[in-house]
Amino acid sequence: MAVQQLTKDTKLAMASQFLGFMLDAYDMAMVLVMAPILVKVFASPKGSAAWQYITIVFTYAIHHGCKANRIGVLRSLR
C-alpha cells in the first residue's frame, strides 16, 4: 500500500478545521465555566439550580446557532 502525500491545500484545510473546532470548544468551555455566574445574574431564582444552569447553556447554544446560521445565509445570498 503506497503512502499518499497531502497537498498544501489539504493541509491548510485540515489546519483551519482544527483551529475552528478548537476555538468553538474553547468558547463553549468558557460559557460552561461562567454559567454559575450567569445564572446568578440573569436567571430567575425560581426552580432548581440544575434547571437554571441548563437554561443558561441552552440559551447560549440557541443564540450562537442562530447567529452562525444568519452569517451563513447572508454570505450564501451575496
Secondary structure, DSSP 8 states (H G I E B T S, - for coil): -------HHHHHHHHHHHHHHHHHHHHHHHHHHHHHHHHHHHS-SSS-HHHHHHHHHHHHHHHHHHHHHHHHHHHHH-
